[in-house]
Amino acid sequence: MNATAQIGVTGLAVMGRNLARNFARNGYTVAVHNRNAARTRALSDEFGDEGTFIPAESPEECVAAQGL
């Protein structure tokens, strides 16, 4: 992975999605994960202009994106 996320959000329903977007808009690099990979990709595609998202397809990948 090229970038290291400063924080991770798993679960991208309404609350998780808005939380991730808020972090990204405030300058944080955010690792995002949802059990439905299509939802994870949709967040990055739809709101990628708001900040930096690192999409993860598994919980392990989400943790690894944070350098943990």
mmCIF file as Biopython writes it, N, C-alpha, C and O atoms, coordinates in Angstrom:
data_model
#
loop_
_atom_site.group_PDB
_atom_site.id
_atom_site.type_symbol
_atom_site.label_atom_id
_atom_site.label_alt_id
_atom_site.label_comp_id
_atom_site.label_asym_id
_atom_site.label_entity_id
_atom_site.label_seq_id
_atom_site.pdbx_PDB_ins_code
_atom_site.Cartn_x
_atom_site.Cartn_y
_atom_site.Cartn_z
_atom_site.occupancy
_atom_site.B_iso_or_equiv
_atom_site.auth_seq_id
_atom_site.auth_asym_id
_atom_site.pdbx_PDB_model_num
ATOM 1   N N  . MET A ? 1  ? 0.823   -1.184 0.000  1.0 0.0 1  A 1 
ATOM 2   C CA . MET A ? 1  ? 0.000   0.000  0.000  1.0 0.0 1  A 1 
ATOM 3   C C  . MET A ? 1  ? 0.869   1.250  0.000  1.0 0.0 1  A 1 
ATOM 4   O O  . MET A ? 1  ? 1.868   1.313  0.716  1.0 0.0 1  A 1 
ATOM 5   N N  . ASN A ? 2  ? 0.500   2.226  -0.787 1.0 0.0 2  A 1 
ATOM 6   C CA . ASN A ? 2  ? 1.283   3.448  -0.889 1.0 0.0 2  A 1 
ATOM 7   C C  . ASN A ? 2  ? 1.013   4.410  0.259  1.0 0.0 2  A 1 
ATOM 8   O O  . ASN A ? 2  ? 1.948   4.928  0.870  1.0 0.0 2  A 1 
ATOM 9   N N  . ALA A ? 3  ? -0.230  4.645  0.549  1.0 0.0 3  A 1 
ATOM 10  C CA . ALA A ? 3  ? -0.594  5.601  1.601  1.0 0.0 3  A 1 
ATOM 11  C C  . ALA A ? 3  ? -0.912  4.861  2.885  1.0 0.0 3  A 1 
ATOM 12  O O  . ALA A ? 3  ? -1.331  3.704  2.867  1.0 0.0 3  A 1 
ATOM 13  N N  . THR A ? 4  ? -0.710  5.543  3.993  1.0 0.0 4  A 1 
ATOM 14  C CA . THR A ? 4  ? -1.092  4.993  5.283  1.0 0.0 4  A 1 
ATOM 15  C C  . THR A ? 4  ? -2.222  5.838  5.837  1.0 0.0 4  A 1 
ATOM 16  O O  . THR A ? 4  ? -2.113  7.060  5.943  1.0 0.0 4  A 1 
ATOM 17  N N  . ALA A ? 5  ? -3.300  5.174  6.187  1.0 0.0 5  A 1 
ATOM 18  C CA . ALA A ? 5  ? -4.458  5.875  6.733  1.0 0.0 5  A 1 
ATOM 19  C C  . ALA A ? 5  ? -4.176  6.303  8.169  1.0 0.0 5  A 1 
ATOM 20  O O  . ALA A ? 5  ? -3.466  5.621  8.909  1.0 0.0 5  A 1 
ATOM 21  N N  . GLN A ? 6  ? -4.738  7.428  8.540  1.0 0.0 6  A 1 
ATOM 22  C CA . GLN A ? 6  ? -4.623  7.914  9.910  1.0 0.0 6  A 1 
ATOM 23  C C  . GLN A ? 6  ? -5.731  7.360  10.788 1.0 0.0 6  A 1 
ATOM 24  O O  . GLN A ? 6  ? -5.620  7.328  12.014 1.0 0.0 6  A 1 
ATOM 25  N N  . ILE A ? 7  ? -6.804  6.922  10.134 1.0 0.0 7  A 1 
ATOM 26  C CA . ILE A ? 7  ? -7.951  6.378  10.864 1.0 0.0 7  A 1 
ATOM 27  C C  . ILE A ? 7  ? -8.688  5.429  9.930  1.0 0.0 7  A 1 
ATOM 28  O O  . ILE A ? 7  ? -8.572  5.536  8.709  1.0 0.0 7  A 1 
ATOM 29  N N  . GLY A ? 8  ? -9.444  4.503  10.503 1.0 0.0 8  A 1 
ATOM 30  C CA . GLY A ? 8  ? -10.218 3.577  9.703  1.0 0.0 8  A 1 
ATOM 31  C C  . GLY A ? 8  ? -11.675 3.568  10.133 1.0 0.0 8  A 1 
ATOM 32  O O  . GLY A ? 8  ? -11.995 3.738  11.310 1.0 0.0 8  A 1 
ATOM 33  N N  . VAL A ? 9  ? -12.545 3.369  9.162  1.0 0.0 9  A 1 
ATOM 34  C CA . VAL A ? 9  ? -13.979 3.262  9.437  1.0 0.0 9  A 1 
ATOM 35  C C  . VAL A ? 9  ? -14.471 1.990  8.762  1.0 0.0 9  A 1 
ATOM 36  O O  . VAL A ? 9  ? -14.294 1.806  7.558  1.0 0.0 9  A 1 
ATOM 37  N N  . THR A ? 10 ? -15.079 1.129  9.537  1.0 0.0 10 A 1 
ATOM 38  C CA . THR A ? 10 ? -15.688 -0.071 8.978  1.0 0.0 10 A 1 
ATOM 39  C C  . THR A ? 10 ? -17.189 0.000  9.229  1.0 0.0 10 A 1 
ATOM 40  O O  . THR A ? 10 ? -17.642 0.392  10.304 1.0 0.0 10 A 1 
ATOM 41  N N  . GLY A ? 11 ? -17.935 -0.385 8.222  1.0 0.0 11 A 1 
ATOM 42  C CA . GLY A ? 11 ? -19.392 -0.244 8.289  1.0 0.0 11 A 1 
ATOM 43  C C  . GLY A ? 11 ? -19.784 1.073  7.650  1.0 0.0 11 A 1 
ATOM 44  O O  . GLY A ? 11 ? -19.723 2.123  8.290  1.0 0.0 11 A 1 
ATOM 45  N N  . LEU A ? 12 ? -20.187 1.020  6.394  1.0 0.0 12 A 1 
ATOM 46  C CA . LEU A ? 12 ? -20.441 2.249  5.645  1.0 0.0 12 A 1 
ATOM 47  C C  . LEU A ? 12 ? -21.917 2.479  5.363  1.0 0.0 12 A 1 
ATOM 48  O O  . LEU A ? 12 ? -22.295 2.881  4.262  1.0 0.0 12 A 1 
ATOM 49  N N  . ALA A ? 13 ? -22.750 2.220  6.369  1.0 0.0 13 A 1 
ATOM 50  C CA . ALA A ? 13 ? -24.151 2.623  6.260  1.0 0.0 13 A 1 
ATOM 51  C C  . ALA A ? 13 ? -24.179 4.130  6.506  1.0 0.0 13 A 1 
ATOM 52  O O  . ALA A ? 13 ? -23.139 4.778  6.391  1.0 0.0 13 A 1 
ATOM 53  N N  . VAL A ? 14 ? -25.290 4.688  6.827  1.0 0.0 14 A 1 
ATOM 54  C CA . VAL A ? 14 ? -25.425 6.144  6.933  1.0 0.0 14 A 1 
ATOM 55  C C  . VAL A ? 14 ? -24.411 6.754  7.903  1.0 0.0 14 A 1 
ATOM 56  O O  . VAL A ? 14 ? -23.711 7.699  7.538  1.0 0.0 14 A 1 
ATOM 57  N N  . MET A ? 15 ? -24.319 6.247  9.107  1.0 0.0 15 A 1 
ATOM 58  C CA . MET A ? 15 ? -23.428 6.855  10.101 1.0 0.0 15 A 1 
ATOM 59  C C  . MET A ? 15 ? -21.956 6.666  9.739  1.0 0.0 15 A 1 
ATOM 60  O O  . MET A ? 15 ? -21.184 7.623  9.800  1.0 0.0 15 A 1 
ATOM 61  N N  . GLY A ? 16 ? -21.557 5.461  9.367  1.0 0.0 16 A 1 
ATOM 62  C CA . GLY A ? 16 ? -20.165 5.210  9.026  1.0 0.0 16 A 1 
ATOM 63  C C  . GLY A ? 16 ? -19.719 5.989  7.804  1.0 0.0 16 A 1 
ATOM 64  O O  . GLY A ? 16 ? -18.606 6.513  7.760  1.0 0.0 16 A 1 
ATOM 65  N N  . ARG A ? 17 ? -20.591 6.060  6.819  1.0 0.0 17 A 1 
ATOM 66  C CA . ARG A ? 17 ? -20.285 6.795  5.581  1.0 0.0 17 A 1 
ATOM 67  C C  . ARG A ? 17 ? -20.078 8.276  5.887  1.0 0.0 17 A 1 
ATOM 68  O O  . ARG A ? 17 ? -19.112 8.875  5.415  1.0 0.0 17 A 1 
ATOM 69  N N  . ASN A ? 18 ? -20.967 8.865  6.664  1.0 0.0 18 A 1 
ATOM 70  C CA . ASN A ? 18 ? -20.841 10.284 6.998  1.0 0.0 18 A 1 
ATOM 71  C C  . ASN A ? 18 ? -19.637 10.552 7.898  1.0 0.0 18 A 1 
ATOM 72  O O  . ASN A ? 18 ? -18.984 11.587 7.766  1.0 0.0 18 A 1 
ATOM 73  N N  . LEU A ? 19 ? -19.344 9.639  8.799  1.0 0.0 19 A 1 
ATOM 74  C CA . LEU A ? 19 ? -18.179 9.777  9.654  1.0 0.0 19 A 1 
ATOM 75  C C  . LEU A ? 19 ? -16.893 9.759  8.818  1.0 0.0 19 A 1 
ATOM 76  O O  . LEU A ? 19 ? -16.014 10.598 9.011  1.0 0.0 19 A 1 
ATOM 77  N N  . ALA A ? 20 ? -16.789 8.806  7.896  1.0 0.0 20 A 1 
ATOM 78  C CA . ALA A ? 20 ? -15.617 8.715  7.023  1.0 0.0 20 A 1 
ATOM 79  C C  . ALA A ? 20 ? -15.463 9.980  6.171  1.0 0.0 20 A 1 
ATOM 80  O O  . ALA A ? 20 ? -14.357 10.498 6.018  1.0 0.0 20 A 1 
ATOM 81  N N  . ARG A ? 21 ? -16.558 10.467 5.626  1.0 0.0 21 A 1 
ATOM 82  C CA . ARG A ? 21 ? -16.516 11.684 4.807  1.0 0.0 21 A 1 
ATOM 83  C C  . ARG A ? 21 ? -16.091 12.886 5.635  1.0 0.0 21 A 1 
ATOM 84  O O  . ARG A ? 21 ? -15.319 13.720 5.163  1.0 0.0 21 A 1 
ATOM 85  N N  . ASN A ? 22 ? -16.586 12.985 6.867  1.0 0.0 22 A 1 
ATOM 86  C CA . ASN A ? 22 ? -16.221 14.094 7.741  1.0 0.0 22 A 1 
ATOM 87  C C  . ASN A ? 22 ? -14.722 14.068 8.028  1.0 0.0 22 A 1 
ATOM 88  O O  . ASN A ? 22 ? -14.057 15.100 7.937  1.0 0.0 22 A 1 
ATOM 89  N N  . PHE A ? 23 ? -14.187 12.899 8.373  1.0 0.0 23 A 1 
ATOM 90  C CA . PHE A ? 23 ? -12.744 12.785 8.602  1.0 0.0 23 A 1 
ATOM 91  C C  . PHE A ? 23 ? -11.968 13.221 7.358  1.0 0.0 23 A 1 
ATOM 92  O O  . PHE A ? 23 ? -11.015 13.994 7.460  1.0 0.0 23 A 1 
ATOM 93  N N  . ALA A ? 24 ? -12.373 12.730 6.190  1.0 0.0 24 A 1 
ATOM 94  C CA . ALA A ? 24 ? -11.669 13.044 4.942  1.0 0.0 24 A 1 
ATOM 95  C C  . ALA A ? 24 ? -11.724 14.536 4.627  1.0 0.0 24 A 1 
ATOM 96  O O  . ALA A ? 24 ? -10.723 15.118 4.210  1.0 0.0 24 A 1 
ATOM 97  N N  . ARG A ? 25 ? -12.873 15.149 4.821  1.0 0.0 25 A 1 
ATOM 98  C CA . ARG A ? 25 ? -12.999 16.596 4.557  1.0 0.0 25 A 1 
ATOM 99  C C  . ARG A ? 25 ? -12.132 17.426 5.497  1.0 0.0 25 A 1 
ATOM 100 O O  . ARG A ? 25 ? -11.780 18.563 5.184  1.0 0.0 25 A 1 
ATOM 101 N N  . ASN A ? 26 ? -11.791 16.855 6.646  1.0 0.0 26 A 1 
ATOM 102 C CA . ASN A ? 26 ? -10.965 17.569 7.618  1.0 0.0 26 A 1 
ATOM 103 C C  . ASN A ? 26 ? -9.498  17.172 7.547  1.0 0.0 26 A 1 
ATOM 104 O O  . ASN A ? 26 ? -8.740  17.400 8.489  1.0 0.0 26 A 1 
ATOM 105 N N  . GLY A ? 27 ? -9.102  16.578 6.426  1.0 0.0 27 A 1 
ATOM 106 C CA . GLY A ? 27 ? -7.689  16.348 6.153  1.0 0.0 27 A 1 
ATOM 107 C C  . GLY A ? 27 ? -7.120  15.006 6.566  1.0 0.0 27 A 1 
ATOM 108 O O  . GLY A ? 27 ? -5.916  14.791 6.424  1.0 0.0 27 A 1 
ATOM 109 N N  . TYR A ? 28 ? -7.934  14.096 7.070  1.0 0.0 28 A 1 
ATOM 110 C CA . TYR A ? 28 ? -7.441  12.777 7.469  1.0 0.0 28 A 1 
ATOM 111 C C  . TYR A ? 28 ? -7.500  11.816 6.290  1.0 0.0 28 A 1 
ATOM 112 O O  . TYR A ? 28 ? -8.427  11.873 5.481  1.0 0.0 28 A 1 
ATOM 113 N N  . THR A ? 29 ? -6.518  10.941 6.193  1.0 0.0 29 A 1 
ATOM 114 C CA . THR A ? 29 ? -6.564  9.842  5.235  1.0 0.0 29 A 1 
ATOM 115 C C  . THR A ? 29 ? -7.316  8.710  5.918  1.0 0.0 29 A 1 
ATOM 116 O O  . THR A ? 29 ? -6.946  8.282  7.012  1.0 0.0 29 A 1 
ATOM 117 N N  . VAL A ? 30 ? -8.382  8.221  5.265  1.0 0.0 30 A 1 
ATOM 118 C CA . VAL A ? 30 ? -9.305  7.292  5.909  1.0 0.0 30 A 1 
ATOM 119 C C  . VAL A ? 30 ? -9.327  5.941  5.189  1.0 0.0 30 A 1 
ATOM 120 O O  . VAL A ? 30 ? -9.617  5.877  3.994  1.0 0.0 30 A 1 
ATOM 121 N N  . ALA A ? 31 ? -9.021  4.872  5.911  1.0 0.0 31 A 1 
ATOM 122 C CA . ALA A ? 31 ? -9.217  3.516  5.394  1.0 0.0 31 A 1 
ATOM 123 C C  . ALA A ? 31 ? -10.689 3.191  5.601  1.0 0.0 31 A 1 
ATOM 124 O O  . ALA A ? 31 ? -11.215 3.358  6.701  1.0 0.0 31 A 1 
ATOM 125 N N  . VAL A ? 32 ? -11.351 2.730  4.555  1.0 0.0 32 A 1 
ATOM 126 C CA . VAL A ? 32 ? -12.779 2.418  4.650  1.0 0.0 32 A 1 
ATOM 127 C C  . VAL A ? 32 ? -13.034 0.966  4.274  1.0 0.0 32 A 1 
ATOM 128 O O  . VAL A ? 32 ? -12.413 0.425  3.359  1.0 0.0 32 A 1 
ATOM 129 N N  . HIS A ? 33 ? -13.961 0.349  4.998  1.0 0.0 33 A 1 
ATOM 130 C CA . HIS A ? 33 ? -14.311 -1.050 4.744  1.0 0.0 33 A 1 
ATOM 131 C C  . HIS A ? 33 ? -15.795 -1.255 5.012  1.0 0.0 33 A 1 
ATOM 132 O O  . HIS A ? 33 ? -16.365 -0.685 5.942  1.0 0.0 33 A 1 
ATOM 133 N N  . ASN A ? 34 ? -16.389 -2.065 4.190  1.0 0.0 34 A 1 
ATOM 134 C CA . ASN A ? 34 ? -17.759 -2.512 4.392  1.0 0.0 34 A 1 
ATOM 135 C C  . ASN A ? 34 ? -17.816 -3.966 3.959  1.0 0.0 34 A 1 
ATOM 136 O O  . ASN A ? 34 ? -17.069 -4.375 3.070  1.0 0.0 34 A 1 
ATOM 137 N N  . ARG A ? 35 ? -18.688 -4.749 4.571  1.0 0.0 35 A 1 
ATOM 138 C CA . ARG A ? 35 ? -18.759 -6.166 4.190  1.0 0.0 35 A 1 
ATOM 139 C C  . ARG A ? 35 ? -19.171 -6.333 2.734  1.0 0.0 35 A 1 
ATOM 140 O O  . ARG A ? 35 ? -18.881 -7.361 2.121  1.0 0.0 35 A 1 
ATOM 141 N N  . ASN A ? 36 ? -19.846 -5.330 2.175  1.0 0.0 36 A 1 
ATOM 142 C CA . ASN A ? 36 ? -20.195 -5.309 0.757  1.0 0.0 36 A 1 
ATOM 143 C C  . ASN A ? 36 ? -19.157 -4.444 0.045  1.0 0.0 36 A 1 
ATOM 144 O O  . ASN A ? 36 ? -19.175 -3.219 0.170  1.0 0.0 36 A 1 
ATOM 145 N N  . ALA A ? 37 ? -18.251 -5.083 -0.703 1.0 0.0 37 A 1 
ATOM 146 C CA . ALA A ? 37 ? -17.154 -4.359 -1.356 1.0 0.0 37 A 1 
ATOM 147 C C  . ALA A ? 37 ? -17.659 -3.293 -2.328 1.0 0.0 37 A 1 
ATOM 148 O O  . ALA A ? 37 ? -16.991 -2.280 -2.532 1.0 0.0 37 A 1 
ATOM 149 N N  . ALA A ? 38 ? -18.821 -3.511 -2.925 1.0 0.0 38 A 1 
ATOM 150 C CA . ALA A ? 38 ? -19.371 -2.522 -3.858 1.0 0.0 38 A 1 
ATOM 151 C C  . ALA A ? 38 ? -19.676 -1.210 -3.134 1.0 0.0 38 A 1 
ATOM 152 O O  . ALA A ? 38 ? -19.499 -0.137 -3.712 1.0 0.0 38 A 1 
ATOM 153 N N  . ARG A ? 39 ? -20.127 -1.275 -1.895 1.0 0.0 39 A 1 
ATOM 154 C CA . ARG A ? 39 ? -20.409 -0.061 -1.125 1.0 0.0 39 A 1 
ATOM 155 C C  . ARG A ? 39 ? -19.103 0.683  -0.811 1.0 0.0 39 A 1 
ATOM 156 O O  . ARG A ? 39 ? -19.060 1.913  -0.823 1.0 0.0 39 A 1 
ATOM 157 N N  . THR A ? 40 ? -18.052 -0.074 -0.536 1.0 0.0 40 A 1 
ATOM 158 C CA . THR A ? 40 ? -16.750 0.534  -0.268 1.0 0.0 40 A 1 
ATOM 159 C C  . THR A ? 40 ? -16.254 1.287  -1.500 1.0 0.0 40 A 1 
ATOM 160 O O  . THR A ? 40 ? -15.825 2.437  -1.402 1.0 0.0 40 A 1 
ATOM 161 N N  . ARG A ? 41 ? -16.314 0.633  -2.656 1.0 0.0 41 A 1 
ATOM 162 C CA . ARG A ? 41 ? -15.880 1.276  -3.905 1.0 0.0 41 A 1 
ATOM 163 C C  . ARG A ? 41 ? -16.759 2.483  -4.234 1.0 0.0 41 A 1 
ATOM 164 O O  . ARG A ? 41 ? -16.254 3.504  -4.701 1.0 0.0 41 A 1 
ATOM 165 N N  . ALA A ? 42 ? -18.055 2.379  -3.997 1.0 0.0 42 A 1 
ATOM 166 C CA . ALA A ? 42 ? -18.972 3.477  -4.295 1.0 0.0 42 A 1 
ATOM 167 C C  . ALA A ? 42 ? -18.629 4.724  -3.479 1.0 0.0 42 A 1 
ATOM 168 O O  . ALA A ? 42 ? -18.694 5.840  -3.994 1.0 0.0 42 A 1 
ATOM 169 N N  . LEU A ? 43 ? -18.269 4.538  -2.219 1.0 0.0 43 A 1 
ATOM 170 C CA . LEU A ? 43 ? -17.898 5.686  -1.390 1.0 0.0 43 A 1 
ATOM 171 C C  . LEU A ? 43 ? -16.682 6.384  -1.978 1.0 0.0 43 A 1 
ATOM 172 O O  . LEU A ? 43 ? -16.673 7.608  -2.109 1.0 0.0 43 A 1 
ATOM 173 N N  . SER A ? 44 ? -15.655 5.620  -2.335 1.0 0.0 44 A 1 
ATOM 174 C CA . SER A ? 44 ? -14.442 6.204  -2.910 1.0 0.0 44 A 1 
ATOM 175 C C  . SER A ? 44 ? -14.728 6.890  -4.240 1.0 0.0 44 A 1 
ATOM 176 O O  . SER A ? 44 ? -14.225 7.981  -4.507 1.0 0.0 44 A 1 
ATOM 177 N N  . ASP A ? 45 ? -15.538 6.245  -5.069 1.0 0.0 45 A 1 
ATOM 178 C CA . ASP A ? 45 ? -15.858 6.812  -6.380 1.0 0.0 45 A 1 
ATOM 179 C C  . ASP A ? 45 ? -16.697 8.075  -6.262 1.0 0.0 45 A 1 
ATOM 180 O O  . ASP A ? 45 ? -16.447 9.065  -6.950 1.0 0.0 45 A 1 
ATOM 181 N N  . GLU A ? 46 ? -17.681 8.034  -5.398 1.0 0.0 46 A 1 
ATOM 182 C CA . GLU A ? 46 ? -18.639 9.135  -5.287 1.0 0.0 46 A 1 
ATOM 183 C C  . GLU A ? 46 ? -18.090 10.341 -4.522 1.0 0.0 46 A 1 
ATOM 184 O O  . GLU A ? 46 ? -18.393 11.484 -4.864 1.0 0.0 46 A 1 
ATOM 185 N N  . PHE A ? 47 ? -17.284 10.087 -3.491 1.0 0.0 47 A 1 
ATOM 186 C CA . PHE A ? 47 ? -16.842 11.179 -2.625 1.0 0.0 47 A 1 
ATOM 187 C C  . PHE A ? 47 ? -15.326 11.335 -2.563 1.0 0.0 47 A 1 
ATOM 188 O O  . PHE A ? 47 ? -14.814 12.009 -1.669 1.0 0.0 47 A 1 
ATOM 189 N N  . GLY A ? 48 ? -14.606 10.726 -3.493 1.0 0.0 48 A 1 
ATOM 190 C CA . GLY A ? 48 ? -13.146 10.801 -3.507 1.0 0.0 48 A 1 
ATOM 191 C C  . GLY A ? 48 ? -12.605 12.214 -3.609 1.0 0.0 48 A 1 
ATOM 192 O O  . GLY A ? 48 ? -11.460 12.466 -3.231 1.0 0.0 48 A 1 
ATOM 193 N N  . ASP A ? 49 ? -13.406 13.138 -4.112 1.0 0.0 49 A 1 
ATOM 194 C CA . ASP A ? 49 ? -12.959 14.532 -4.218 1.0 0.0 49 A 1 
ATOM 195 C C  . ASP A ? 49 ? -12.980 15.253 -2.866 1.0 0.0 49 A 1 
ATOM 196 O O  . ASP A ? 49 ? -12.461 16.364 -2.754 1.0 0.0 49 A 1 
ATOM 197 N N  . GLU A ? 50 ? -13.569 14.640 -1.848 1.0 0.0 50 A 1 
ATOM 198 C CA . GLU A ? 50 ? -13.651 15.266 -0.526 1.0 0.0 50 A 1 
ATOM 199 C C  . GLU A ? 50 ? -12.399 15.033 0.313  1.0 0.0 50 A 1 
ATOM 200 O O  . GLU A ? 50 ? -12.179 15.722 1.309  1.0 0.0 50 A 1 
ATOM 201 N N  . GLY A ? 51 ? -11.584 14.068 -0.085 1.0 0.0 51 A 1 
ATOM 202 C CA . GLY A ? 51 ? -10.385 13.747 0.677  1.0 0.0 51 A 1 
ATOM 203 C C  . GLY A ? 51 ? -9.818  12.433 0.207  1.0 0.0 51 A 1 
ATOM 204 O O  . GLY A ? 51 ? -10.168 11.943 -0.866 1.0 0.0 51 A 1 
ATOM 205 N N  . THR A ? 52 ? -8.936  11.858 1.013  1.0 0.0 52 A 1 
ATOM 206 C CA . THR A ? 52 ? -8.268  10.617 0.633  1.0 0.0 52 A 1 
ATOM 207 C C  . THR A ? 52 ? -8.878  9.433  1.364  1.0 0.0 52 A 1 
ATOM 208 O O  . THR A ? 52 ? -8.873  9.362  2.593  1.0 0.0 52 A 1 
ATOM 209 N N  . PHE A ? 53 ? -9.405  8.500  0.569  1.0 0.0 53 A 1 
ATOM 210 C CA . PHE A ? 53 ? -9.956  7.256  1.092  1.0 0.0 53 A 1 
ATOM 211 C C  . PHE A ? 53 ? -9.087  6.113  0.591  1.0 0.0 53 A 1 
ATOM 212 O O  . PHE A ? 53 ? -8.653  6.109  -0.561 1.0 0.0 53 A 1 
ATOM 213 N N  . ILE A ? 54 ? -8.838  5.143  1.465  1.0 0.0 54 A 1 
ATOM 214 C CA . ILE A ? 54 ? -8.146  3.917  1.072  1.0 0.0 54 A 1 
ATOM 215 C C  . ILE A ? 54 ? -9.165  2.786  1.215  1.0 0.0 54 A 1 
ATOM 216 O O  . ILE A ? 54 ? -9.448  2.350  2.331  1.0 0.0 54 A 1 
ATOM 217 N N  . PRO A ? 55 ? -9.720  2.307  0.095  1.0 0.0 55 A 1 
ATOM 218 C CA . PRO A ? 55 ? -10.715 1.247  0.179  1.0 0.0 55 A 1 
ATOM 219 C C  . PRO A ? 55 ? -10.064 -0.089 0.549  1.0 0.0 55 A 1 
ATOM 220 O O  . PRO A ? 55 ? -9.004  -0.434 0.027  1.0 0.0 55 A 1 
ATOM 221 N N  . ALA A ? 56 ? -10.695 -0.821 1.436  1.0 0.0 56 A 1 
ATOM 222 C CA . ALA A ? 56 ? -10.214 -2.134 1.866  1.0 0.0 56 A 1 
ATOM 223 C C  . ALA A ? 56 ? -11.317 -3.164 1.655  1.0 0.0 56 A 1 
ATOM 224 O O  . ALA A ? 56 ? -12.488 -2.895 1.920  1.0 0.0 56 A 1 
ATOM 225 N N  . GLU A ? 57 ? -10.940 -4.327 1.183  1.0 0.0 57 A 1 
ATOM 226 C CA . GLU A ? 57 ? -11.934 -5.368 0.919  1.0 0.0 57 A 1 
ATOM 227 C C  . GLU A ? 57 ? -12.116 -6.325 2.084  1.0 0.0 57 A 1 
ATOM 228 O O  . GLU A ? 57 ? -13.025 -7.155 2.057  1.0 0.0 57 A 1 
ATOM 229 N N  . SER A ? 58 ? -11.275 -6.229 3.106  1.0 0.0 58 A 1 
ATOM 230 C CA . SER A ? 58 ? -11.417 -7.101 4.272  1.0 0.0 58 A 1 
ATOM 231 C C  . SER A ? 58 ? -11.055 -6.308 5.521  1.0 0.0 58 A 1 
ATOM 232 O O  . SER A ? 58 ? -10.361 -5.295 5.429  1.0 0.0 58 A 1 
ATOM 233 N N  . PRO A ? 59 ? -11.512 -6.753 6.679  1.0 0.0 59 A 1 
ATOM 234 C CA . PRO A ? 59 ? -11.134 -6.064 7.918  1.0 0.0 59 A 1 
ATOM 235 C C  . PRO A ? 59 ? -9.610  -6.050 8.109  1.0 0.0 59 A 1 
ATOM 236 O O  . PRO A ? 59 ? -9.043  -5.069 8.592  1.0 0.0 59 A 1 
ATOM 237 N N  . GLU A ? 60 ? -8.962  -7.150 7.723  1.0 0.0 60 A 1 
ATOM 238 C CA . GLU A ? 60 ? -7.507  -7.227 7.851  1.0 0.0 60 A 1 
ATOM 239 C C  . GLU A ? 60 ? -6.809  -6.192 6.971  1.0 0.0 60 A 1 
ATOM 240 O O  . GLU A ? 60 ? -5.822  -5.582 7.382  1.0 0.0 60 A 1 
ATOM 241 N N  . GLU A ? 61 ? -7.323  -6.001 5.770  1.0 0.0 61 A 1 
ATOM 242 C CA . GLU A ? 61 ? -6.751  -5.007 4.857  1.0 0.0 61 A 1 
ATOM 243 C C  . GLU A ? 61 ? -6.970  -3.598 5.397  1.0 0.0 61 A 1 
ATOM 244 O O  . GLU A ? 61 ? -6.113  -2.730 5.231  1.0 0.0 61 A 1 
ATOM 245 N N  . CYS A ? 62 ? -8.103  -3.366 6.036  1.0 0.0 62 A 1 
ATOM 246 C CA . CYS A ? 62 ? -8.391  -2.061 6.644  1.0 0.0 62 A 1 
ATOM 247 C C  . CYS A ? 62 ? -7.397  -1.756 7.745  1.0 0.0 62 A 1 
ATOM 248 O O  . CYS A ? 62 ? -6.883  -0.641 7.830  1.0 0.0 62 A 1 
ATOM 249 N N  . VAL A ? 63 ? -7.121  -2.739 8.590  1.0 0.0 63 A 1 
ATOM 250 C CA . VAL A ? 63 ? -6.147  -2.559 9.688  1.0 0.0 63 A 1 
ATOM 251 C C  . VAL A ? 63 ? -4.758  -2.340 9.103  1.0 0.0 63 A 1 
ATOM 252 O O  . VAL A ? 63 ? -4.025  -1.467 9.568  1.0 0.0 63 A 1 
ATOM 253 N N  . ALA A ? 64 ? -4.386  -3.114 8.094  1.0 0.0 64 A 1 
ATOM 254 C CA . ALA A ? 64 ? -3.069  -2.982 7.473  1.0 0.0 64 A 1 
ATOM 255 C C  . ALA A ? 64 ? -2.887  -1.612 6.833  1.0 0.0 64 A 1 
ATOM 256 O O  . ALA A ? 64 ? -1.779  -1.075 6.829  1.0 0.0 64 A 1 
ATOM 257 N N  . ALA A ? 65 ? -3.959  -1.038 6.292  1.0 0.0 65 A 1 
ATOM 258 C CA . ALA A ? 65 ? -3.891  0.281  5.662  1.0 0.0 65 A 1 
ATOM 259 C C  . ALA A ? 65 ? -3.554  1.367  6.682  1.0 0.0 65 A 1 
ATOM 260 O O  . ALA A ? 65 ? -3.089  2.448  6.321  1.0 0.0 65 A 1 
ATOM 261 N N  . GLN A ? 66 ? -3.791  1.070  7.952  1.0 0.0 66 A 1 
ATOM 262 C CA . GLN A ? 66 ? -3.490  2.020  9.020  1.0 0.0 66 A 1 
ATOM 263 C C  . GLN A ? 66 ? -2.102  1.804  9.586  1.0 0.0 66 A 1 
ATOM 264 O O  . GLN A ? 66 ? -1.704  2.471  10.542 1.0 0.0 66 A 1 
ATOM 265 N N  . GLY A ? 67 ? -1.361  0.873  8.999  1.0 0.0 67 A 1 
ATOM 266 C CA . GLY A ? 67 ? -0.005  0.602  9.438  1.0 0.0 67 A 1 
ATOM 267 C C  . GLY A ? 67 ? 0.056   -0.102 10.788 1.0 0.0 67 A 1 
ATOM 268 O O  . GLY A ? 67 ? 1.068   -0.035 11.485 1.0 0.0 67 A 1 
ATOM 269 N N  . LEU A ? 68 ? -1.019  -0.770 11.148 1.0 0.0 68 A 1 
ATOM 270 C CA . LEU A ? 68 ? -1.061  -1.470 12.443 1.0 0.0 68 A 1 
ATOM 271 C C  . LEU A ? 68 ? -0.706  -2.930 12.287 1.0 0.0 68 A 1 
ATOM 272 O O  . LEU A ? 68 ? -0.690  -3.671 13.270 1.0 0.0 68 A 1 
#
